[in-house]
């Protein structure tokens, strides 16, 4: 289960899908961006999700976050992605 540090906006997660990664610290994008990602994933709008991820890739601070969510996107696991993103907001 991911943990969220409100001050630093850093999540610690142990992703099941994250290609052999154990535990990793993630710098989260702004909550508005996460909300947009959730909305697009709920609609199964893969093109819009990929577009948003491409924007996030431009900022090296979000590299680990992007790497974490890529398996969900590549395998069209939008329900699991939304569940994980929602859990970040609930922390």
Phi and psi in radians as a Rosetta constraint file:
Dihedral C 1 N 2 CA 2 C 2 CIRCULARHARMONIC -1.186 0.35
Dihedral N 2 CA 2 C 2 N 3 CIRCULARHARMONIC 2.579 0.35
Dihedral C 2 N 3 CA 3 C 3 CIRCULARHARMONIC -2.011 0.35
Dihedral N 3 CA 3 C 3 N 4 CIRCULARHARMONIC 2.494 0.35
Dihedral C 3 N 4 CA 4 C 4 CIRCULARHARMONIC -2.092 0.35
Dihedral N 4 CA 4 C 4 N 5 CIRCULARHARMONIC 2.209 0.35
Dihedral C 4 N 5 CA 5 C 5 CIRCULARHARMONIC -1.708 0.35
Dihedral N 5 CA 5 C 5 N 6 CIRCULARHARMONIC 1.872 0.35
Dihedral C 5 N 6 CA 6 C 6 CIRCULARHARMONIC -1.039 0.35
Dihedral N 6 CA 6 C 6 N 7 CIRCULARHARMONIC -0.654 0.35
Dihedral C 6 N 7 CA 7 C 7 CIRCULARHARMONIC -1.150 0.35
Dihedral N 7 CA 7 C 7 N 8 CIRCULARHARMONIC -0.837 0.35
Dihedral C 7 N 8 CA 8 C 8 CIRCULARHARMONIC -1.666 0.35
Dihedral N 8 CA 8 C 8 N 9 CIRCULARHARMONIC -0.122 0.35
Dihedral C 8 N 9 CA 9 C 9 CIRCULARHARMONIC 0.916 0.35
Dihedral N 9 CA 9 C 9 N 10 CIRCULARHARMONIC 0.841 0.35
Dihedral C 9 N 10 CA 10 C 10 CIRCULARHARMONIC -2.098 0.35
Dihedral N 10 CA 10 C 10 N 11 CIRCULARHARMONIC 2.277 0.35
Dihedral C 10 N 11 CA 11 C 11 CIRCULARHARMONIC -1.877 0.35
Dihedral N 11 CA 11 C 11 N 12 CIRCULARHARMONIC 2.486 0.35
Dihedral C 11 N 12 CA 12 C 12 CIRCULARHARMONIC -1.909 0.35
Dihedral N 12 CA 12 C 12 N 13 CIRCULARHARMONIC 2.194 0.35
Dihedral C 12 N 13 CA 13 C 13 CIRCULARHARMONIC -2.394 0.35
Dihedral N 13 CA 13 C 13 N 14 CIRCULARHARMONIC 2.693 0.35
Dihedral C 13 N 14 CA 14 C 14 CIRCULARHARMONIC -2.102 0.35
Dihedral N 14 CA 14 C 14 N 15 CIRCULARHARMONIC 1.516 0.35
Dihedral C 14 N 15 CA 15 C 15 CIRCULARHARMONIC -1.249 0.35
Dihedral N 15 CA 15 C 15 N 16 CIRCULARHARMONIC 2.332 0.35
Dihedral C 15 N 16 CA 16 C 16 CIRCULARHARMONIC -1.204 0.35
Dihedral N 16 CA 16 C 16 N 17 CIRCULARHARMONIC -0.677 0.35
Dihedral C 16 N 17 CA 17 C 17 CIRCULARHARMONIC -1.568 0.35
Dihedral N 17 CA 17 C 17 N 18 CIRCULARHARMONIC -0.064 0.35
Dihedral C 17 N 18 CA 18 C 18 CIRCULARHARMONIC -1.453 0.35
Dihedral N 18 CA 18 C 18 N 19 CIRCULARHARMONIC 1.221 0.35
Dihedral C 18 N 19 CA 19 C 19 CIRCULARHARMONIC 0.391 0.35
Dihedral N 19 CA 19 C 19 N 20 CIRCULARHARMONIC 1.088 0.35
Dihedral C 19 N 20 CA 20 C 20 CIRCULARHARMONIC 1.322 0.35
Dihedral N 20 CA 20 C 20 N 21 CIRCULARHARMONIC 0.131 0.35
Dihedral C 20 N 21 CA 21 C 21 CIRCULARHARMONIC -1.317 0.35
Dihedral N 21 CA 21 C 21 N 22 CIRCULARHARMONIC 2.497 0.35
Dihedral C 21 N 22 CA 22 C 22 CIRCULARHARMONIC -1.556 0.35
Dihedral N 22 CA 22 C 22 N 23 CIRCULARHARMONIC -1.795 0.35
Dihedral C 22 N 23 CA 23 C 23 CIRCULARHARMONIC -1.905 0.35
Dihedral N 23 CA 23 C 23 N 24 CIRCULARHARMONIC 2.418 0.35
Dihedral C 23 N 24 CA 24 C 24 CIRCULARHARMONIC -2.474 0.35
Dihedral N 24 CA 24 C 24 N 25 CIRCULARHARMONIC 2.521 0.35
Dihedral C 24 N 25 CA 25 C 25 CIRCULARHARMONIC -1.621 0.35
Dihedral N 25 CA 25 C 25 N 26 CIRCULARHARMONIC 2.269 0.35
Dihedral C 25 N 26 CA 26 C 26 CIRCULARHARMONIC -2.058 0.35
Dihedral N 26 CA 26 C 26 N 27 CIRCULARHARMONIC 2.281 0.35
Dihedral C 26 N 27 CA 27 C 27 CIRCULARHARMONIC -1.540 0.35
Dihedral N 27 CA 27 C 27 N 28 CIRCULARHARMONIC 2.117 0.35
Dihedral C 27 N 28 CA 28 C 28 CIRCULARHARMONIC -1.498 0.35
Dihedral N 28 CA 28 C 28 N 29 CIRCULARHARMONIC 2.534 0.35
Dihedral C 28 N 29 CA 29 C 29 CIRCULARHARMONIC -1.216 0.35
Dihedral N 29 CA 29 C 29 N 30 CIRCULARHARMONIC 2.980 0.35
Dihedral C 29 N 30 CA 30 C 30 CIRCULARHARMONIC -0.986 0.35
Dihedral N 30 CA 30 C 30 N 31 CIRCULARHARMONIC 2.659 0.35
Dihedral C 30 N 31 CA 31 C 31 CIRCULARHARMONIC -1.038 0.35
Dihedral N 31 CA 31 C 31 N 32 CIRCULARHARMONIC -0.563 0.35
Dihedral C 31 N 32 CA 32 C 32 CIRCULARHARMONIC -1.109 0.35
Dihedral N 32 CA 32 C 32 N 33 CIRCULARHARMONIC -0.649 0.35
Dihedral C 32 N 33 CA 33 C 33 CIRCULARHARMONIC -1.202 0.35
Dihedral N 33 CA 33 C 33 N 34 CIRCULARHARMONIC -0.717 0.35
Dihedral C 33 N 34 CA 34 C 34 CIRCULARHARMONIC -1.102 0.35
Dihedral N 34 CA 34 C 34 N 35 CIRCULARHARMONIC -0.733 0.35
Dihedral C 34 N 35 CA 35 C 35 CIRCULARHARMONIC -1.063 0.35
Dihedral N 35 CA 35 C 35 N 36 CIRCULARHARMONIC -0.726 0.35
Dihedral C 35 N 36 CA 36 C 36 CIRCULARHARMONIC -1.122 0.35
Dihedral N 36 CA 36 C 36 N 37 CIRCULARHARMONIC -0.742 0.35
Dihedral C 36 N 37 CA 37 C 37 CIRCULARHARMONIC -1.082 0.35
Dihedral N 37 CA 37 C 37 N 38 CIRCULARHARMONIC -0.750 0.35
Dihedral C 37 N 38 CA 38 C 38 CIRCULARHARMONIC -1.050 0.35
Dihedral N 38 CA 38 C 38 N 39 CIRCULARHARMONIC -0.831 0.35
Dihedral C 38 N 39 CA 39 C 39 CIRCULARHARMONIC -1.037 0.35
Dihedral N 39 CA 39 C 39 N 40 CIRCULARHARMONIC -0.815 0.35
Dihedral C 39 N 40 CA 40 C 40 CIRCULARHARMONIC -1.165 0.35
Dihedral N 40 CA 40 C 40 N 41 CIRCULARHARMONIC -0.663 0.35
Dihedral C 40 N 41 CA 41 C 41 CIRCULARHARMONIC -1.218 0.35
Dihedral N 41 CA 41 C 41 N 42 CIRCULARHARMONIC -0.660 0.35
Dihedral C 41 N 42 CA 42 C 42 CIRCULARHARMONIC -1.075 0.35
Dihedral N 42 CA 42 C 42 N 43 CIRCULARHARMONIC -0.572 0.35
Dihedral C 42 N 43 CA 43 C 43 CIRCULARHARMONIC -1.488 0.35
Dihedral N 43 CA 43 C 43 N 44 CIRCULARHARMONIC 0.001 0.35
Dihedral C 43 N 44 CA 44 C 44 CIRCULARHARMONIC 0.967 0.35
Dihedral N 44 CA 44 C 44 N 45 CIRCULARHARMONIC 0.635 0.35
Dihedral C 44 N 45 CA 45 C 45 CIRCULARHARMONIC -1.578 0.35
Dihedral N 45 CA 45 C 45 N 46 CIRCULARHARMONIC 1.462 0.35
Dihedral C 45 N 46 CA 46 C 46 CIRCULARHARMONIC -1.096 0.35
Dihedral N 46 CA 46 C 46 N 47 CIRCULARHARMONIC -0.643 0.35
Dihedral C 46 N 47 CA 47 C 47 CIRCULARHARMONIC -1.139 0.35
Dihedral N 47 CA 47 C 47 N 48 CIRCULARHARMONIC -0.749 0.35
Dihedral C 47 N 48 CA 48 C 48 CIRCULARHARMONIC -1.192 0.35
Dihedral N 48 CA 48 C 48 N 49 CIRCULARHARMONIC -0.635 0.35
Dihedral C 48 N 49 CA 49 C 49 CIRCULARHARMONIC -1.119 0.35
Dihedral N 49 CA 49 C 49 N 50 CIRCULARHARMONIC -0.823 0.35
Dihedral C 49 N 50 CA 50 C 50 CIRCULARHARMONIC -1.101 0.35
Dihedral N 50 CA 50 C 50 N 51 CIRCULARHARMONIC -0.647 0.35
Dihedral C 50 N 51 CA 51 C 51 CIRCULARHARMONIC -1.086 0.35
Dihedral N 51 CA 51 C 51 N 52 CIRCULARHARMONIC -0.779 0.35
Dihedral C 51 N 52 CA 52 C 52 CIRCULARHARMONIC -1.128 0.35
Dihedral N 52 CA 52 C 52 N 53 CIRCULARHARMONIC -0.708 0.35
Dihedral C 52 N 53 CA 53 C 53 CIRCULARHARMONIC -1.135 0.35
Dihedral N 53 CA 53 C 53 N 54 CIRCULARHARMONIC -0.661 0.35
Dihedral C 53 N 54 CA 54 C 54 CIRCULARHARMONIC -1.063 0.35
Dihedral N 54 CA 54 C 54 N 55 CIRCULARHARMONIC -0.694 0.35
Dihedral C 54 N 55 CA 55 C 55 CIRCULARHARMONIC -1.107 0.35
Dihedral N 55 CA 55 C 55 N 56 CIRCULARHARMONIC -0.720 0.35
Dihedral C 55 N 56 CA 56 C 56 CIRCULARHARMONIC -1.158 0.35
Dihedral N 56 CA 56 C 56 N 57 CIRCULARHARMONIC -0.568 0.35
Dihedral C 56 N 57 CA 57 C 57 CIRCULARHARMONIC -1.118 0.35
Dihedral N 57 CA 57 C 57 N 58 CIRCULARHARMONIC -0.345 0.35
Dihedral C 57 N 58 CA 58 C 58 CIRCULARHARMONIC -1.231 0.35
Dihedral N 58 CA 58 C 58 N 59 CIRCULARHARMONIC -0.322 0.35
Dihedral C 58 N 59 CA 59 C 59 CIRCULARHARMONIC -1.915 0.35
Dihedral N 59 CA 59 C 59 N 60 CIRCULARHARMONIC 1.980 0.35
Dihedral C 59 N 60 CA 60 C 60 CIRCULARHARMONIC -1.025 0.35
Dihedral N 60 CA 60 C 60 N 61 CIRCULARHARMONIC -0.428 0.35
Dihedral C 60 N 61 CA 61 C 61 CIRCULARHARMONIC -1.083 0.35
Dihedral N 61 CA 61 C 61 N 62 CIRCULARHARMONIC -0.466 0.35
Dihedral C 61 N 62 CA 62 C 62 CIRCULARHARMONIC -1.733 0.35
Dihedral N 62 CA 62 C 62 N 63 CIRCULARHARMONIC 0.187 0.35
Dihedral C 62 N 63 CA 63 C 63 CIRCULARHARMONIC -1.007 0.35
Dihedral N 63 CA 63 C 63 N 64 CIRCULARHARMONIC -0.791 0.35
Dihedral C 63 N 64 CA 64 C 64 CIRCULARHARMONIC -1.172 0.35
Dihedral N 64 CA 64 C 64 N 65 CIRCULARHARMONIC -0.662 0.35
Dihedral C 64 N 65 CA 65 C 65 CIRCULARHARMONIC -1.081 0.35
Dihedral N 65 CA 65 C 65 N 66 CIRCULARHARMONIC -0.823 0.35
Dihedral C 65 N 66 CA 66 C 66 CIRCULARHARMONIC -1.078 0.35
Dihedral N 66 CA 66 C 66 N 67 CIRCULARHARMONIC -0.760 0.35
Dihedral C 66 N 67 CA 67 C 67 CIRCULARHARMONIC -1.074 0.35
Dihedral N 67 CA 67 C 67 N 68 CIRCULARHARMONIC -0.653 0.35
Dihedral C 67 N 68 CA 68 C 68 CIRCULARHARMONIC -1.159 0.35
Dihedral N 68 CA 68 C 68 N 69 CIRCULARHARMONIC -0.744 0.35
Dihedral C 68 N 69 CA 69 C 69 CIRCULARHARMONIC -1.474 0.35
Dihedral N 69 CA 69 C 69 N 70 CIRCULARHARMONIC -0.293 0.35
Dihedral C 69 N 70 CA 70 C 70 CIRCULARHARMONIC -0.973 0.35
Dihedral N 70 CA 70 C 70 N 71 CIRCULARHARMONIC -0.773 0.35
Dihedral C 70 N 71 CA 71 C 71 CIRCULARHARMONIC -1.033 0.35
Dihedral N 71 CA 71 C 71 N 72 CIRCULARHARMONIC -0.645 0.35
Dihedral C 71 N 72 CA 72 C 72 CIRCULARHARMONIC -1.065 0.35
Dihedral N 72 CA 72 C 72 N 73 CIRCULARHARMONIC -0.782 0.35
Dihedral C 72 N 73 CA 73 C 73 CIRCULARHARMONIC -1.217 0.35
Dihedral N 73 CA 73 C 73 N 74 CIRCULARHARMONIC -0.825 0.35
Dihedral C 73 N 74 CA 74 C 74 CIRCULARHARMONIC -1.025 0.35
Dihedral N 74 CA 74 C 74 N 75 CIRCULARHARMONIC -0.616 0.35
Dihedral C 74 N 75 CA 75 C 75 CIRCULARHARMONIC -1.750 0.35
Dihedral N 75 CA 75 C 75 N 76 CIRCULARHARMONIC 0.240 0.35
Dihedral C 75 N 76 CA 76 C 76 CIRCULARHARMONIC 0.941 0.35
Dihedral N 76 CA 76 C 76 N 77 CIRCULARHARMONIC 0.731 0.35
Dihedral C 76 N 77 CA 77 C 77 CIRCULARHARMONIC -1.693 0.35
Dihedral N 77 CA 77 C 77 N 78 CIRCULARHARMONIC 1.056 0.35
Dihedral C 77 N 78 CA 78 C 78 CIRCULARHARMONIC -1.206 0.35
Dihedral N 78 CA 78 C 78 N 79 CIRCULARHARMONIC -0.620 0.35
Dihedral C 78 N 79 CA 79 C 79 CIRCULARHARMONIC -1.089 0.35
Dihedral N 79 CA 79 C 79 N 80 CIRCULARHARMONIC -0.783 0.35
Dihedral C 79 N 80 CA 80 C 80 CIRCULARHARMONIC -1.158 0.35
Dihedral N 80 CA 80 C 80 N 81 CIRCULARHARMONIC -0.657 0.35
Dihedral C 80 N 81 CA 81 C 81 CIRCULARHARMONIC -1.084 0.35
Dihedral N 81 CA 81 C 81 N 82 CIRCULARHARMONIC -0.810 0.35
Dihedral C 81 N 82 CA 82 C 82 CIRCULARHARMONIC -1.093 0.35
Dihedral N 82 CA 82 C 82 N 83 CIRCULARHARMONIC -0.736 0.35
Dihedral C 82 N 83 CA 83 C 83 CIRCULARHARMONIC -1.041 0.35
Dihedral N 83 CA 83 C 83 N 84 CIRCULARHARMONIC -0.793 0.35
Dihedral C 83 N 84 CA 84 C 84 CIRCULARHARMONIC -1.144 0.35
Dihedral N 84 CA 84 C 84 N 85 CIRCULARHARMONIC -0.793 0.35
Dihedral C 84 N 85 CA 85 C 85 CIRCULARHARMONIC -1.096 0.35
Dihedral N 85 CA 85 C 85 N 86 CIRCULARHARMONIC -0.720 0.35
Dihedral C 85 N 86 CA 86 C 86 CIRCULARHARMONIC -1.070 0.35
Dihedral N 86 CA 86 C 86 N 87 CIRCULARHARMONIC -0.639 0.35
Dihedral C 86 N 87 CA 87 C 87 CIRCULARHARMONIC -1.154 0.35
Dihedral N 87 CA 87 C 87 N 88 CIRCULARHARMONIC -0.518 0.35
Dihedral C 87 N 88 CA 88 C 88 CIRCULARHARMONIC -1.153 0.35
Dihedral N 88 CA 88 C 88 N 89 CIRCULARHARMONIC -0.693 0.35
Dihedral C 88 N 89 CA 89 C 89 CIRCULARHARMONIC -1.226 0.35
Dihedral N 89 CA 89 C 89 N 90 CIRCULARHARMONIC -0.482 0.35
Dihedral C 89 N 90 CA 90 C 90 CIRCULARHARMONIC -1.428 0.35
Dihedral N 90 CA 90 C 90 N 91 CIRCULARHARMONIC -0.114 0.35
